[in-house]
Amino acid sequence: MELIRAKTADSVLLDGSLQRPVEHDSSLRNTVWLLVHGTGGNFYSAGVLQVFAEQLVRAKHSVARINTRGHDIISTLSGGRSLSGGAAFESIADCTHDLRAWIDELTRRDFSRVVLVGHSMGGVKAIFSQAHDPHPNVAAVIGVSPPRFCHAEWHFRQASELVDSGRGDELMLVQQPLPLWLTAAGFLAKYGPHDHFDFLPLLPRLNRPTLLIVGTESVALSPAFESVPAAVQKLQPSSLQLDLQLVPGANTGYSGHLDVPARLALEWFASVVNGNV
């Protein structure tokens, strides 16, 4: 495993790791999977993306796990100046800078084909980035439990009052998507009712094969996922490149089902992406 670093267009330095298989499949030599963490995560977090990466390497794929500027809950970003980062301070729109920098870095390392995978908020970032700033080297996009954002009325009212009084940078404790501190302005940008970062309307803008993987427990129990299957089904007749796989009994973290997302993604890649090369 190799530690790697990328520098964004706005001079933020981001860290990650790159792992190549011991034995290469010649047809995959120029392909790399780029895995993007969710809220509060980072490139070395345990869980579904760790298992995902391990399965990819066993299947003779190269894989990069990377930080965005939203890594961890609160972090200090390095670069030309000191900035506050992490989930508490990030702007989702900045993911376009982060992911372009990483794809450019992997391209520099002779990977001409990138499979962009994001879990939870990382899935939203993967879709958002390729809808707004598509990179020619991205061969496919995979969202593993990307949430639709729904705001709690009390949190929305509290955040709105802080922003209206000029205190948008003040931290507030929220309970969704998980208990954490966010700036009031950041909460409104991510979870307010305007839906700037709702990934579903962005899907028709993607010009690459796209796979969504969602657990049925999430669909049954969370308002962030309950509308996803029906909404995707409506989009599919107009998008031949969009697929949805439901994982029976799985929640957003895939507890008890950690190996399933990578297995589904590898099968889909072999038939839809690699099969069309």
Order of alpha helices (4+ residues) and beta strands (2+ residues): beta-beta-beta-alpha-beta-beta-beta-alpha-beta-alpha-beta-alpha-beta-beta-alpha-beta-alpha-alpha-beta-alpha
